[in-house]
Amino acid sequence: MMLSKLFGRREEVVGFIYVADSNQGYLKNANVGQIIQTEKKGAPWIVVDHCLENIVIAKWPGTLWRAEVKDEAKNTGLLEYAKYTRANAVKIIERLPLALLLGDFGASILKIIESAGSIDTGTAKKLSSVFNPESLEIYSKGWNIFGGTKNVDPPFYGRNHQNSIAMPGDEGCSPINSAFKIIYSQVFDRAKELTGGKALLTDDEGCLLLDDEWSKACNSYLCAAMAVAYQEKFTENEIAVLSKGWVMTYGELPTNSNNLKG
């Protein structure tokens, strides 16, 4: 029997907390070594994720912390496979690079996200003009690779995923976690800001979508990110097709490896 159980002590819980820059909650001004606690023992709790793949990123950019749970809240009602702990108080251990949130090639993906977040109207026009529609077929293939390798019984395997930016899975929502969703939201927000909303369309269900030009520009970033994510699974030609818009606009694709399959 573990001593922690013998003497009634809880095992130490150390995990991760992502805090968006726009967050106005308990962790807005957190620092290393600081103990942060809620105003009362109850919701809203501080959520400590057990693994990086399952962190929910609603807003970007932000700060990634490693933290220790100092006062665990009642974690009743959680699903059996929940990969987080609710806490009333945590101790901030260290600040971690944001690239850790973005998969095995996080530093490269981060460069794509930063470019998407600073896109201007001229860049949108250029990316749109050089976008190759064939890249979406390979982009969809990437999602099927993900679905086939990350799920025991992949429910979405074999489908057309040309419009996908996330897929429910046993380990994260994509091969680069939330990066595809971040890229889309970055381009969407810039399109809205730079065009005064004129680049946004409304579909039959009332959902806002990017117009053709901005959609192609966004897809250029998404396809480049997929090329980086599966640079060890795609052929050299597939990577060239996926990254065409990026290469013609920014130069060499920021891969972390030159060992690409031919």
N, C-alpha and C positions, 0 to 999 in steps of 0.2 A: 504493500500500500504506500502511495506517495505521502510524504510528510505533510504536504499542503492539505491533503484530505484528512489525515489523521488528526491534525490540530484545527481543522475547520477553516483553513485559509484557502482562498481562491487562487487558482493558477494565474500567473501574470499574463495579461493580454496586451500585446504590442501590435499595432497595426498602422494604418495610413489614414490621413485626413486630407482631403482636397478642399481648399477654401478659395472661392472665386474672388477676384479683386473687388467686385461689386458687392460682396457679401457684407452685411451690416450686423452680423451676429456675434456670438461670444468670441470667435476666433479672428476677428478682423485685425486686431493689433497684437496677435500672438508672437512670442519670442521664445527662443530655445531656453529650456530650463524652467519656463513658466508653467504654473499649474492653472488651468482654465476650468472653471466650474459654472454650471447653470445656476440661474437665480433660484430655482426650486427643483425638487426631486420629482421630475415628471417632464412630459413633453413641453417644449421641443428639446430633445436630447442632443448630445454630441454623438455623431455616428462615426465609429472607427471601423474601417474596412479591413478585412483579414488579408486580402490580396489585391494587387494593383489592377488586375483584369476586370474586376467588378465594380470599380469606383464609378459612380454616376457623376458626369460632368455636365451640369446644366448651363453654366456660363464659363467663358474663356476670355482672358487668361486668369491664372490664379497662382496659388502657392501649394506645394505638396509637403506635408509634414509626416514624420514618423512620430507616433505618440504612444504613450502607455496609459492604459485605463487605470485610474486611481480610485474611482468610485463607480462601480458597475450599476447601471439601472436595472429595473426589472425587465428582462428580455422575454416576457411571456407573449405568446401569440405569434412569434416568428415562425416562418416555415422551417422545416427540419434542415433544409439545405442552405439557409441564410448564411451569408459569409460576411457578417458584420456584427458588431456589438454596440448596443446603446449604452451611453455613459453619462453620468452626472458630472464627472470631473476627469480630466486627462492631464498628463504631464507631457509637454512638448520636448521631444528628444533631439530631433535634428531636422533641418530643412533639406529636402531632396530635390534633385533636378527634375523638371517637368517632363523631360524626355523619357523618364521611367514609366510614365503613364501610357506611352505610345508604342509598346511592343519592342521586339528585338532590335529594330532599326530606328529607335525613337529619336535620336539626334537628327537623322535625315528627315524623318516625318515632320519634326518640329520646324525645319526650314521651309517645308511646303506650307504648313499652317501659317507661319509668319508672313509668307508671300501672299497667301490668300487673304489674310487680314489687312493687307496694305494695298490691295488691288485698286487701280484707278480706272477711269473710263477708257483710256487709251489702251491699257493692258487687256481689258475685257474685250475690246474690239479685235486686238491682235490674236488673243487666244481663241476667240470665236472663229476668226477667219481661217486659222490653220488646223482647227479641230478635225480629226478623222473619225467619222461615225463607226468605223470598224473597231475602234478601240473599245467601244461599249460591249462588244461581244467577248472580248478578252477580259474586260472588267467583270462581266457576268461570270466568266469561267473562274475568276479568282474567288468569287463568292461561293461557287460550288466546291472549289478546293477546300475552302474554310468549312463549309457545311459537312463535307465528307470526312474531315480530319478532326473536328472538334466535337462532334456529337456521336453517341453510340447508335442512335437511330435518327439520322438527320431528316427532320420534317420538311425542310425547304430545299433539299438536294435535287438538282436537275432542272430547276425552274429558271426562268428568265429573270436575272437580277440586275438588269441595266439601270434600274432606278433605286437600287438598294443602297442605304448608308449604314444599316445595322441589321443584324440577324440574331435572334435568340439562340444562345448556345450554352453548352456546359461550362465553357471557359471564355468569358468575355463575349462581346457582341460583334467582333471582327478580328482579323489577324493583327490589327493595330489598335485594338480596343475602341475607344470613343473617337478616334481621330477623324474618321469619315464624317461623323456627325458634326464635329468641330469645324472641319473645312467647309461643309455646306453652310453652317450658321454664319461663319465669317464672311463668306461671299454674299450670302443673302442680306446680311446687315449692311455691308458696304454698298450693294446695289440699291437698297432702300435709301441709304443716306445720300449717295452721290446723284441719284436720279429723282430724288423727292418722291419715291414710290412708283415712278412711272415704269420701272423695270419689273414690277410685280404684276402678275395676272391672277385672276380668281377662277378656279375650276368649277365644275358643276356642283361640287359639294361645299363650295364656299371656302376652300382652302387656298392660301396664297402660294403662288409658284413663281419662279424666275422666268422672264421672257426668253425667247430663243437665244439671243446673243449672250445674255448672262448665264443661261443654263449651259451653253457650250463652254463658256469660260470656266464655270464651276466644274464641269465634267473633266476639263483638262487637268485641274488640280487633283480631282478624285482618282483619275486614271494614273497620274504620276505617282500618287501615294500607293496605289495597288501594285504598280511596278516595283516600288521599293519594298513593299511588304512581302511580295513573293518573288523577289529577285533570284532566289535559288530554285524556284519551281517553274517559272516561265522560260521560254526559249529567248535567245537574244533578239530574234525578230519580233516576238510578242512584246518584249520590253521596249523596243524601238517604236512600235505602233502606239503603245500606251503612253509613252513619254514624249511623243512628237511635239505637242503643244508646249510643254515645259521646256524642252531643249531649244526650240526655235525662239522662245521668249526669254528664258533665263540662262540657257547654256546647259552644261552637263548635268545629268540627273544626279542628285546627291545620295548615291548608294553608299553603303558601308562596306561593300565587297566588290571586287572586280572579277570574282570567280563566277561569271554568268554562264549558264548553259547554252551551248550552241545547237 
